[in-house]
């Protein structure tokens, strides 16, 4: 396994601290971190608007 750089660890920790819902994927090649991907999930509650004519069919 290659050496993990402090900047890589800092980036991973920072990403995790700022993520409420989602995932972090760490891609490793030949024992070294090559890429870090973060996907954030955002969910919204349905709006409480009145039903439109097309919603009542």
C-alpha distance matrix in Angstrom:
0.0 3.8 6.7 8.8 12.2 15.3 17.0 14.6 15.1 18.8 19.2 17.8 20.1 23.0 22.8 22.9 25.7 27.8 27.5 30.2 29.8 27.2 23.5 20.3 17.9 14.3 13.3 9.7 9.6 7.3 4.3 6.6 9.7 12.6 15.5 17.0 20.3 22.9 26.0 28.8 31.6 35.1 37.9 41.5 44.4 47.2 50.0 53.2 55.5 58.7 58.6 59.5 61.9 59.1 57.2 60.2 60.6
3.8 0.0 3.8 6.4 9.3 12.7 14.3 12.3 13.4 16.8 17.2 16.6 19.0 21.5 21.6 22.3 24.9 26.7 26.8 29.9 29.7 27.2 23.7 20.1 17.9 14.1 13.2 9.8 9.6 7.7 5.2 5.1 8.2 10.9 14.0 15.8 19.4 22.1 25.5 28.3 31.4 34.7 37.8 41.3 44.4 47.2 49.8 53.1 55.3 58.5 58.6 59.4 61.9 59.2 57.4 60.6 61.0
6.7 3.8 0.0 3.8 6.2 9.4 11.5 10.3 11.0 14.2 15.2 15.0 16.9 19.4 20.1 20.8 23.0 25.0 25.6 28.8 29.1 26.9 23.6 19.9 18.4 14.7 14.5 11.8 12.4 11.2 8.4 7.1 9.0 11.9 14.5 15.8 19.5 21.8 25.4 27.9 31.0 34.2 37.4 40.8 43.9 46.9 49.2 52.5 54.8 58.2 58.4 59.4 62.0 59.5 57.6 60.8 61.5
8.8 6.4 3.8 0.0 3.8 6.6 8.5 6.7 7.2 10.5 11.5 11.3 13.2 15.6 16.3 17.1 19.2 21.2 21.9 25.1 25.6 23.5 20.3 16.7 15.6 12.1 12.7 10.8 12.4 12.4 9.4 7.2 7.3 10.5 12.3 12.8 16.5 18.5 22.1 24.4 27.6 30.7 33.9 37.3 40.3 43.4 45.7 49.0 51.2 54.6 55.0 56.0 58.8 56.3 54.4 57.6 58.4
12.2 9.3 6.2 3.8 0.0 3.8 5.3 5.3 6.6 8.7 10.0 11.0 12.6 14.3 15.6 17.0 18.6 20.3 21.6 25.0 25.9 24.0 21.2 17.5 16.9 13.6 14.5 13.2 14.7 15.0 12.5 9.6 9.0 11.4 12.7 13.1 16.8 18.6 22.3 24.4 27.8 30.6 34.0 37.1 40.3 43.4 45.4 48.7 50.9 54.4 55.0 55.9 58.8 56.5 54.7 58.0 58.9
15.3 12.7 9.4 6.6 3.8 0.0 3.8 5.4 5.1 6.0 8.5 9.9 10.5 12.0 14.1 15.4 16.3 18.3 20.0 23.4 24.8 23.4 21.0 17.5 17.7 14.9 16.6 15.9 17.9 18.5 15.8 13.0 11.8 14.1 14.6 14.1 17.4 18.5 22.2 23.7 27.1 29.6 33.0 35.9 39.0 42.3 44.1 47.3 49.6 53.2 54.0 55.1 58.1 56.0 54.0 57.3 58.5
17.0 14.3 11.5 8.5 5.3 3.8 0.0 3.8 5.5 5.0 6.1 8.6 9.9 10.3 12.1 14.2 15.2 16.4 18.2 21.8 23.2 21.7 19.5 16.1 16.4 13.9 15.6 15.6 17.6 18.9 16.6 13.3 11.3 12.7 12.6 11.9 15.1 16.1 19.9 21.4 25.0 27.3 30.8 33.7 37.0 40.1 41.8 45.1 47.2 50.8 51.6 52.5 55.5 53.4 51.6 55.0 56.2
14.6 12.3 10.3 6.7 5.3 5.4 3.8 0.0 3.8 5.4 5.1 6.2 8.6 9.8 10.6 12.4 14.3 15.5 16.6 20.2 21.0 19.1 16.5 12.9 12.8 10.2 11.9 12.0 14.5 16.0 13.7 10.5 8.0 9.7 9.5 8.7 12.1 13.5 17.3 19.2 22.7 25.4 28.9 32.0 35.2 38.3 40.2 43.6 45.7 49.2 49.8 50.7 53.6 51.3 49.5 52.8 53.9
15.1 13.4 11.0 7.2 6.6 5.1 5.5 3.8 0.0 3.8 5.4 5.1 6.1 8.5 9.8 10.7 12.2 14.3 15.5 18.7 19.9 18.5 16.0 12.7 13.3 11.0 13.5 13.6 16.5 17.8 14.9 12.4 10.1 12.6 12.1 10.5 13.5 14.1 17.7 19.2 22.4 25.1 28.3 31.4 34.4 37.7 39.8 42.9 45.3 48.8 49.5 50.7 53.7 51.5 49.5 52.7 53.9
18.8 16.8 14.2 10.5 8.7 6.0 5.0 5.4 3.8 0.0 3.8 5.5 5.2 6.0 8.5 9.9 10.5 12.3 14.3 17.6 19.4 18.4 16.6 13.6 14.9 13.3 16.0 16.7 19.5 21.1 18.4 15.6 13.0 14.8 13.8 11.7 14.2 14.1 17.6 18.5 21.9 24.1 27.4 30.2 33.3 36.6 38.3 41.5 43.8 47.4 48.3 49.5 52.6 50.7 48.7 51.9 53.3
19.2 17.2 15.2 11.5 10.0 8.5 6.1 5.1 5.4 3.8 0.0 3.8 5.5 5.1 6.0 8.6 9.9 10.7 12.2 15.9 17.2 15.9 14.0 11.0 12.3 11.1 13.7 15.1 18.0 20.2 17.9 14.9 11.7 12.8 10.9 8.6 10.7 10.7 14.3 15.4 19.0 21.3 24.8 27.7 30.9 34.0 35.8 39.1 41.2 44.8 45.6 46.6 49.7 47.6 45.7 49.1 50.3
17.8 16.6 15.0 11.3 11.0 9.9 8.6 6.2 5.1 5.5 3.8 0.0 3.8 5.5 5.1 6.2 8.6 10.1 10.7 14.1 15.0 13.5 11.3 8.1 9.6 8.7 12.0 13.5 16.9 19.1 16.6 14.1 10.9 12.5 10.6 7.6 9.5 9.3 12.7 14.0 17.3 20.0 23.2 26.4 29.5 32.7 34.7 38.0 40.3 43.8 44.4 45.6 48.5 46.4 44.3 47.6 48.7
20.1 19.0 16.9 13.2 12.6 10.5 9.9 8.6 6.1 5.2 5.5 3.8 0.0 3.8 5.4 5.2 6.1 8.7 10.0 13.0 14.8 14.2 12.7 10.3 12.6 12.1 15.5 16.9 20.3 22.3 19.5 17.2 14.3 16.2 14.4 11.3 12.8 11.7 14.6 15.0 18.0 20.2 23.3 26.2 29.0 32.5 34.4 37.4 40.0 43.5 44.4 45.9 49.0 47.0 44.8 47.9 49.3
23.0 21.5 19.4 15.6 14.3 12.0 10.3 9.8 8.5 6.0 5.1 5.5 3.8 0.0 3.8 5.5 5.1 6.3 8.7 12.0 14.2 13.9 13.1 11.1 13.8 13.8 17.1 18.9 22.2 24.5 22.0 19.3 16.1 17.3 15.0 11.8 12.6 11.0 13.8 13.7 16.8 18.6 21.9 24.5 27.5 30.9 32.5 35.6 37.9 41.6 42.7 43.9 47.1 45.4 43.3 46.5 48.0
22.8 21.6 20.1 16.3 15.6 14.1 12.1 10.6 9.8 8.5 6.0 5.1 5.4 3.8 0.0 3.8 5.5 5.3 6.2 9.9 11.3 10.5 9.6 7.8 10.7 11.5 14.8 17.3 20.6 23.4 21.2 18.7 15.1 15.9 13.0 9.4 9.4 7.3 10.0 10.1 13.4 15.6 19.0 21.9 25.0 28.2 30.1 33.3 35.5 39.1 39.9 41.1 44.2 42.3 40.2 43.5 44.9
22.9 22.3 20.8 17.1 17.0 15.4 14.2 12.4 10.7 9.9 8.6 6.2 5.2 5.5 3.8 0.0 3.8 5.5 5.2 8.1 9.6 9.3 8.6 7.5 10.9 12.0 15.7 18.0 21.6 24.2 21.7 19.7 16.4 17.7 15.0 11.4 11.2 8.8 10.7 10.5 13.1 15.3 18.2 21.3 24.0 27.4 29.5 32.5 35.1 38.6 39.4 40.9 44.0 42.1 39.8 42.8 44.3
25.7 24.9 23.0 19.2 18.6 16.3 15.2 14.3 12.2 10.5 9.9 8.6 6.1 5.1 5.5 3.8 0.0 3.8 5.7 7.9 10.7 11.6 11.8 11.2 14.7 15.6 19.3 21.5 25.1 27.4 24.8 22.7 19.4 20.8 18.2 14.6 14.4 11.7 13.4 12.2 14.5 15.9 18.7 21.3 23.9 27.4 29.2 32.0 34.7 38.2 39.4 41.0 44.3 42.7 40.3 43.3 45.1
27.8 26.7 25.0 21.2 20.3 18.3 16.4 15.5 14.3 12.3 10.7 10.1 8.7 6.3 5.3 5.5 3.8 0.0 3.8 6.6 9.4 10.4 11.4 11.2 14.8 16.3 19.7 22.4 25.8 28.6 26.3 24.0 20.4 21.1 18.1 14.4 13.5 10.4 11.4 9.7 12.1 13.1 16.2 18.6 21.4 24.9 26.4 29.4 31.8 35.5 36.7 38.1 41.4 39.8 37.6 40.7 42.5
27.5 26.8 25.6 21.9 21.6 20.0 18.2 16.6 15.5 14.3 12.2 10.7 10.0 8.7 6.2 5.2 5.7 3.8 0.0 3.8 5.8 6.7 8.1 9.0 12.7 15.0 18.4 21.3 24.9 27.8 25.7 23.7 20.1 20.7 17.5 13.7 12.0 8.5 8.7 6.7 8.8 10.4 13.4 16.2 19.1 22.5 24.4 27.5 30.0 33.5 34.4 35.9 39.0 37.3 34.9 38.0 39.7
30.2 29.9 28.8 25.1 25.0 23.4 21.8 20.2 18.7 17.6 15.9 14.1 13.0 12.0 9.9 8.1 7.9 6.6 3.8 0.0 3.8 6.8 9.4 11.4 15.1 17.7 21.2 24.1 27.8 30.7 28.6 26.8 23.3 24.0 20.7 17.0 15.0 11.3 10.5 7.7 8.1 8.9 11.0 13.7 16.2 19.7 21.8 24.6 27.4 30.9 31.8 33.6 36.8 35.2 32.6 35.5 37.3
29.8 29.7 29.1 25.6 25.9 24.8 23.2 21.0 19.9 19.4 17.2 15.0 14.8 14.2 11.3 9.6 10.7 9.4 5.8 3.8 0.0 3.8 7.1 10.1 13.5 16.7 19.8 23.0 26.5 29.6 27.8 26.3 22.9 23.3 20.0 16.4 13.9 10.3 8.5 6.0 5.3 7.2 9.1 12.5 15.0 18.3 20.9 23.8 26.5 29.8 30.3 32.0 35.0 33.1 30.5 33.4 34.9
27.2 27.2 26.9 23.5 24.0 23.4 21.7 19.1 18.5 18.4 15.9 13.5 14.2 13.9 10.5 9.3 11.6 10.4 6.7 6.8 3.8 0.0 3.7 7.1 10.1 13.5 16.4 19.8 23.2 26.4 24.8 23.4 20.0 20.2 16.8 13.4 10.6 7.4 5.4 4.4 4.9 8.3 10.8 14.4 17.3 20.2 22.9 26.1 28.5 31.7 31.9 33.2 35.9 33.7 31.4 34.4 35.6
23.5 23.7 23.6 20.3 21.2 21.0 19.5 16.5 16.0 16.6 14.0 11.3 12.7 13.1 9.6 8.6 11.8 11.4 8.1 9.4 7.1 3.7 0.0 3.8 6.5 9.9 12.9 16.1 19.6 22.7 21.1 19.9 16.5 16.9 13.7 10.5 8.1 5.7 5.3 6.7 8.3 11.9 14.4 18.1 20.9 23.7 26.5 29.7 32.0 35.2 35.2 36.4 39.1 36.7 34.4 37.5 38.4
20.3 20.1 19.9 16.7 17.5 17.5 16.1 12.9 12.7 13.6 11.0 8.1 10.3 11.1 7.8 7.5 11.2 11.2 9.0 11.4 10.1 7.1 3.8 0.0 3.8 6.6 9.8 12.9 16.5 19.6 17.9 16.3 12.9 13.4 10.4 7.0 5.6 4.4 6.5 8.7 11.3 14.8 17.7 21.3 24.3 27.1 29.7 33.0 35.3 38.5 38.6 39.7 42.3 39.9 37.8 41.0 41.8
17.9 17.9 18.4 15.6 16.9 17.7 16.4 12.8 13.3 14.9 12.3 9.6 12.6 13.8 10.7 10.9 14.7 14.8 12.7 15.1 13.5 10.1 6.5 3.8 0.0 3.8 6.4 9.7 13.1 16.3 15.0 13.7 10.5 10.8 8.1 5.7 5.1 6.4 8.4 11.6 14.0 17.6 20.4 24.0 27.1 29.7 32.4 35.8 37.8 41.0 40.8 41.7 44.1 41.4 39.5 42.7 43.2
14.3 14.1 14.7 12.1 13.6 14.9 13.9 10.2 11.0 13.3 11.1 8.7 12.1 13.8 11.5 12.0 15.6 16.3 15.0 17.7 16.7 13.5 9.9 6.6 3.8 0.0 3.8 6.4 10.0 13.0 11.5 10.0 6.8 7.7 5.9 4.6 6.5 8.8 11.7 14.8 17.5 21.1 24.0 27.6 30.7 33.3 36.0 39.3 41.4 44.6 44.5 45.3 47.8 45.1 43.3 46.4 47.0
13.3 13.2 14.5 12.7 14.5 16.6 15.6 11.9 13.5 16.0 13.7 12.0 15.5 17.1 14.8 15.7 19.3 19.7 18.4 21.2 19.8 16.4 12.9 9.8 6.4 3.8 0.0 3.8 6.8 10.2 9.7 8.4 5.9 5.6 5.0 6.3 8.1 11.3 13.9 17.3 20.0 23.6 26.5 30.0 33.2 35.6 38.2 41.7 43.6 46.7 46.4 47.0 49.2 46.4 44.7 47.9 48.2
9.7 9.8 11.8 10.8 13.2 15.9 15.6 12.0 13.6 16.7 15.1 13.5 16.9 18.9 17.3 18.0 21.5 22.4 21.3 24.1 23.0 19.8 16.1 12.9 9.7 6.4 3.8 0.0 3.8 6.7 5.9 5.3 4.4 5.4 7.2 9.1 11.7 14.8 17.5 20.9 23.6 27.2 30.0 33.6 36.7 39.2 41.9 45.3 47.3 50.4 50.1 50.7 52.9 50.1 48.4 51.6 51.8
9.6 9.6 12.4 12.4 14.7 17.9 17.6 14.5 16.5 19.5 18.0 16.9 20.3 22.2 20.6 21.6 25.1 25.8 24.9 27.8 26.5 23.2 19.6 16.5 13.1 10.0 6.8 3.8 0.0 3.8 5.4 5.4 6.5 6.3 9.1 12.0 14.5 17.9 20.6 24.1 26.7 30.3 33.2 36.8 39.9 42.3 44.9 48.4 50.2 53.2 52.8 53.3 55.4 52.4 50.9 54.1 54.1
7.3 7.7 11.2 12.4 15.0 18.5 18.9 16.0 17.8 21.1 20.2 19.1 22.3 24.5 23.4 24.2 27.4 28.6 27.8 30.7 29.6 26.4 22.7 19.6 16.3 13.0 10.2 6.7 3.8 0.0 3.8 5.6 8.5 9.2 12.5 15.2 18.0 21.3 24.1 27.5 30.2 33.8 36.6 40.2 43.3 45.7 48.5 51.9 53.8 56.8 56.4 56.9 59.0 56.0 54.5 57.6 57.6
4.3 5.2 8.4 9.4 12.5 15.8 16.6 13.7 14.9 18.4 17.9 16.6 19.5 22.0 21.2 21.7 24.8 26.3 25.7 28.6 27.8 24.8 21.1 17.9 15.0 11.5 9.7 5.9 5.4 3.8 0.0 3.8 6.9 9.1 12.1 14.1 17.2 20.1 23.1 26.2 29.0 32.5 35.4 39.0 42.0 44.7 47.4 50.7 52.8 56.0 55.7 56.5 58.7 55.9 54.1 57.2 57.4
6.6 5.1 7.1 7.2 9.6 13.0 13.3 10.5 12.4 15.6 14.9 14.1 17.2 19.3 18.7 19.7 22.7 24.0 23.7 26.8 26.3 23.4 19.9 16.3 13.7 10.0 8.4 5.3 5.4 5.6 3.8 0.0 3.8 6.1 9.3 11.5 14.9 18.0 21.2 24.3 27.3 30.8 33.8 37.4 40.5 43.2 45.7 49.2 51.1 54.4 54.3 55.0 57.4 54.6 52.9 56.2 56.5
9.7 8.2 9.0 7.3 9.0 11.8 11.3 8.0 10.1 13.0 11.7 10.9 14.3 16.1 15.1 16.4 19.4 20.4 20.1 23.3 22.9 20.0 16.5 12.9 10.5 6.8 5.9 4.4 6.5 8.5 6.9 3.8 0.0 3.8 5.9 7.7 11.3 14.2 17.6 20.6 23.8 27.1 30.3 33.7 37.0 39.7 42.1 45.6 47.5 50.8 50.8 51.5 53.9 51.3 49.6 52.9 53.3
12.6 10.9 11.9 10.5 11.4 14.1 12.7 9.7 12.6 14.8 12.8 12.5 16.2 17.3 15.9 17.7 20.8 21.1 20.7 24.0 23.3 20.2 16.9 13.4 10.8 7.7 5.6 5.4 6.3 9.2 9.1 6.1 3.8 0.0 3.8 7.2 10.2 13.7 16.9 20.2 23.4 26.7 29.9 33.3 36.7 39.1 41.4 45.0 46.7 49.9 49.8 50.2 52.6 49.8 48.4 51.8 52.1
15.5 14.0 14.5 12.3 12.7 14.6 12.6 9.5 12.1 13.8 10.9 10.6 14.4 15.0 13.0 15.0 18.2 18.1 17.5 20.7 20.0 16.8 13.7 10.4 8.1 5.9 5.0 7.2 9.1 12.5 12.1 9.3 5.9 3.8 0.0 3.8 6.5 10.1 13.2 16.5 19.7 23.0 26.3 29.5 33.0 35.4 37.7 41.3 42.9 46.2 46.1 46.5 49.0 46.3 44.8 48.2 48.7
17.0 15.8 15.8 12.8 13.1 14.1 11.9 8.7 10.5 11.7 8.6 7.6 11.3 11.8 9.4 11.4 14.6 14.4 13.7 17.0 16.4 13.4 10.5 7.0 5.7 4.6 6.3 9.1 12.0 15.2 14.1 11.5 7.7 7.2 3.8 0.0 3.8 6.7 10.2 13.2 16.5 19.7 23.1 26.4 29.8 32.4 34.6 38.2 40.0 43.3 43.4 44.1 46.6 44.1 42.4 45.8 46.5
20.3 19.4 19.5 16.5 16.8 17.4 15.1 12.1 13.5 14.2 10.7 9.5 12.8 12.6 9.4 11.2 14.4 13.5 12.0 15.0 13.9 10.6 8.1 5.6 5.1 6.5 8.1 11.7 14.5 18.0 17.2 14.9 11.3 10.2 6.5 3.8 0.0 3.8 6.7 10.0 13.2 16.4 19.7 23.0 26.5 28.9 31.2 34.7 36.5 39.7 39.7 40.3 42.9 40.3 38.7 42.1 42.7
22.9 22.1 21.8 18.5 18.6 18.5 16.1 13.5 14.1 14.1 10.7 9.3 11.7 11.0 7.3 8.8 11.7 10.4 8.5 11.3 10.3 7.4 5.7 4.4 6.4 8.8 11.3 14.8 17.9 21.3 20.1 18.0 14.2 13.7 10.1 6.7 3.8 0.0 3.8 6.5 9.9 13.0 16.4 19.6 23.1 25.7 27.9 31.4 33.3 36.7 36.9 37.6 40.4 38.0 36.2 39.5 40.4
26.0 25.5 25.4 22.1 22.3 22.2 19.9 17.3 17.7 17.6 14.3 12.7 14.6 13.8 10.0 10.7 13.4 11.4 8.7 10.5 8.5 5.4 5.3 6.5 8.4 11.7 13.9 17.5 20.6 24.1 23.1 21.2 17.6 16.9 13.2 10.2 6.7 3.8 0.0 3.8 6.6 9.9 13.1 16.4 19.8 22.2 24.6 28.1 30.0 33.2 33.3 34.0 36.7 34.2 32.4 35.8 36.6
28.8 28.3 27.9 24.4 24.4 23.7 21.4 19.2 19.2 18.5 15.4 14.0 15.0 13.7 10.1 10.5 12.2 9.7 6.7 7.7 6.0 4.4 6.7 8.7 11.6 14.8 17.3 20.9 24.1 27.5 26.2 24.3 20.6 20.2 16.5 13.2 10.0 6.5 3.8 0.0 3.8 6.5 10.0 13.2 16.6 19.3 21.5 25.0 27.0 30.3 30.7 31.7 34.5 32.4 30.4 33.7 34.9
31.6 31.4 31.0 27.6 27.8 27.1 25.0 22.7 22.4 21.9 19.0 17.3 18.0 16.8 13.4 13.1 14.5 12.1 8.8 8.1 5.3 4.9 8.3 11.3 14.0 17.5 20.0 23.6 26.7 30.2 29.0 27.3 23.8 23.4 19.7 16.5 13.2 9.9 6.6 3.8 0.0 3.8 6.6 10.1 13.3 15.9 18.5 21.8 24.0 27.2 27.4 28.6 31.4 29.2 27.1 30.3 31.5
35.1 34.7 34.2 30.7 30.6 29.6 27.3 25.4 25.1 24.1 21.3 20.0 20.2 18.6 15.6 15.3 15.9 13.1 10.4 8.9 7.2 8.3 11.9 14.8 17.6 21.1 23.6 27.2 30.3 33.8 32.5 30.8 27.1 26.7 23.0 19.7 16.4 13.0 9.9 6.5 3.8 0.0 3.8 6.7 10.1 12.9 15.0 18.4 20.5 23.9 24.4 25.7 28.7 26.9 24.7 27.9 29.4
37.9 37.8 37.4 33.9 34.0 33.0 30.8 28.9 28.3 27.4 24.8 23.2 23.3 21.9 19.0 18.2 18.7 16.2 13.4 11.0 9.1 10.8 14.4 17.7 20.4 24.0 26.5 30.0 33.2 36.6 35.4 33.8 30.3 29.9 26.3 23.1 19.7 16.4 13.1 10.0 6.6 3.8 0.0 3.8 6.8 9.5 12.1 15.4 17.7 20.9 21.3 22.9 25.9 24.2 21.6 24.7 26.4
41.5 41.3 40.8 37.3 37.1 35.9 33.7 32.0 31.4 30.2 27.7 26.4 26.2 24.5 21.9 21.3 21.3 18.6 16.2 13.7 12.5 14.4 18.1 21.3 24.0 27.6 30.0 33.6 36.8 40.2 39.0 37.4 33.7 33.3 29.5 26.4 23.0 19.6 16.4 13.2 10.1 6.7 3.8 0.0 3.8 6.4 8.5 11.8 14.1 17.5 18.2 19.9 23.1 21.7 19.2 22.2 24.3
44.4 44.4 43.9 40.3 40.3 39.0 37.0 35.2 34.4 33.3 30.9 29.5 29.0 27.5 25.0 24.0 23.9 21.4 19.1 16.2 15.0 17.3 20.9 24.3 27.1 30.7 33.2 36.7 39.9 43.3 42.0 40.5 37.0 36.7 33.0 29.8 26.5 23.1 19.8 16.6 13.3 10.1 6.8 3.8 0.0 3.8 6.3 8.9 11.8 14.9 15.8 18.0 21.3 20.3 17.4 20.0 22.4
47.2 47.2 46.9 43.4 43.4 42.3 40.1 38.3 37.7 36.6 34.0 32.7 32.5 30.9 28.2 27.4 27.4 24.9 22.5 19.7 18.3 20.2 23.7 27.1 29.7 33.3 35.6 39.2 42.3 45.7 44.7 43.2 39.7 39.1 35.4 32.4 28.9 25.7 22.2 19.3 15.9 12.9 9.5 6.4 3.8 0.0 3.8 6.4 8.7 11.6 12.1 14.3 17.5 16.6 13.6 16.3 18.8
50.0 49.8 49.2 45.7 45.4 44.1 41.8 40.2 39.8 38.3 35.8 34.7 34.4 32.5 30.1 29.5 29.2 26.4 24.4 21.8 20.9 22.9 26.5 29.7 32.4 36.0 38.2 41.9 44.9 48.5 47.4 45.7 42.1 41.4 37.7 34.6 31.2 27.9 24.6 21.5 18.5 15.0 12.1 8.5 6.3 3.8 0.0 3.8 5.6 9.1 10.5 12.6 16.2 16.0 13.4 16.0 18.9
53.2 53.1 52.5 49.0 48.7 47.3 45.1 43.6 42.9 41.5 39.1 38.0 37.4 35.6 33.3 32.5 32.0 29.4 27.5 24.6 23.8 26.1 29.7 33.0 35.8 39.3 41.7 45.3 48.4 51.9 50.7 49.2 45.6 45.0 41.3 38.2 34.7 31.4 28.1 25.0 21.8 18.4 15.4 11.8 8.9 6.4 3.8 0.0 3.8 6.7 8.9 11.7 15.2 15.8 13.0 14.8 18.2
55.5 55.3 54.8 51.2 50.9 49.6 47.2 45.7 45.3 43.8 41.2 40.3 40.0 37.9 35.5 35.1 34.7 31.8 30.0 27.4 26.5 28.5 32.0 35.3 37.8 41.4 43.6 47.3 50.2 53.8 52.8 51.1 47.5 46.7 42.9 40.0 36.5 33.3 30.0 27.0 24.0 20.5 17.7 14.1 11.8 8.7 5.6 3.8 0.0 3.8 6.4 8.6 12.3 13.2 11.1 13.1 16.4
58.7 58.5 58.2 54.6 54.4 53.2 50.8 49.2 48.8 47.4 44.8 43.8 43.5 41.6 39.1 38.6 38.2 35.5 33.5 30.9 29.8 31.7 35.2 38.5 41.0 44.6 46.7 50.4 53.2 56.8 56.0 54.4 50.8 49.9 46.2 43.3 39.7 36.7 33.2 30.3 27.2 23.9 20.9 17.5 14.9 11.6 9.1 6.7 3.8 0.0 3.8 6.4 9.7 11.5 9.5 10.6 14.2
58.6 58.6 58.4 55.0 55.0 54.0 51.6 49.8 49.5 48.3 45.6 44.4 44.4 42.7 39.9 39.4 39.4 36.7 34.4 31.8 30.3 31.9 35.2 38.6 40.8 44.5 46.4 50.1 52.8 56.4 55.7 54.3 50.8 49.8 46.1 43.4 39.7 36.9 33.3 30.7 27.4 24.4 21.3 18.2 15.8 12.1 10.5 8.9 6.4 3.8 0.0 3.8 6.6 8.0 5.8 6.9 10.4
59.5 59.4 59.4 56.0 55.9 55.1 52.5 50.7 50.7 49.5 46.6 45.6 45.9 43.9 41.1 40.9 41.0 38.1 35.9 33.6 32.0 33.2 36.4 39.7 41.7 45.3 47.0 50.7 53.3 56.9 56.5 55.0 51.5 50.2 46.5 44.1 40.3 37.6 34.0 31.7 28.6 25.7 22.9 19.9 18.0 14.3 12.6 11.7 8.6 6.4 3.8 0.0 3.8 5.5 5.3 6.9 9.6
61.9 61.9 62.0 58.8 58.8 58.1 55.5 53.6 53.7 52.6 49.7 48.5 49.0 47.1 44.2 44.0 44.3 41.4 39.0 36.8 35.0 35.9 39.1 42.3 44.1 47.8 49.2 52.9 55.4 59.0 58.7 57.4 53.9 52.6 49.0 46.6 42.9 40.4 36.7 34.5 31.4 28.7 25.9 23.1 21.3 17.5 16.2 15.2 12.3 9.7 6.6 3.8 0.0 3.8 5.4 5.5 7.2
59.1 59.2 59.5 56.3 56.5 56.0 53.4 51.3 51.5 50.7 47.6 46.4 47.0 45.4 42.3 42.1 42.7 39.8 37.3 35.2 33.1 33.7 36.7 39.9 41.4 45.1 46.4 50.1 52.4 56.0 55.9 54.6 51.3 49.8 46.3 44.1 40.3 38.0 34.2 32.4 29.2 26.9 24.2 21.7 20.3 16.6 16.0 15.8 13.2 11.5 8.0 5.5 3.8 0.0 3.8 5.5 5.8
57.2 57.4 57.6 54.4 54.7 54.0 51.6 49.5 49.5 48.7 45.7 44.3 44.8 43.3 40.2 39.8 40.3 37.6 34.9 32.6 30.5 31.4 34.4 37.8 39.5 43.3 44.7 48.4 50.9 54.5 54.1 52.9 49.6 48.4 44.8 42.4 38.7 36.2 32.4 30.4 27.1 24.7 21.6 19.2 17.4 13.6 13.4 13.0 11.1 9.5 5.8 5.3 5.4 3.8 0.0 3.8 5.7
60.2 60.6 60.8 57.6 58.0 57.3 55.0 52.8 52.7 51.9 49.1 47.6 47.9 46.5 43.5 42.8 43.3 40.7 38.0 35.5 33.4 34.4 37.5 41.0 42.7 46.4 47.9 51.6 54.1 57.6 57.2 56.2 52.9 51.8 48.2 45.8 42.1 39.5 35.8 33.7 30.3 27.9 24.7 22.2 20.0 16.3 16.0 14.8 13.1 10.6 6.9 6.9 5.5 5.5 3.8 0.0 3.8
60.6 61.0 61.5 58.4 58.9 58.5 56.2 53.9 53.9 53.3 50.3 48.7 49.3 48.0 44.9 44.3 45.1 42.5 39.7 37.3 34.9 35.6 38.4 41.8 43.2 47.0 48.2 51.8 54.1 57.6 57.4 56.5 53.3 52.1 48.7 46.5 42.7 40.4 36.6 34.9 31.5 29.4 26.4 24.3 22.4 18.8 18.9 18.2 16.4 14.2 10.4 9.6 7.2 5.8 5.7 3.8 0.0
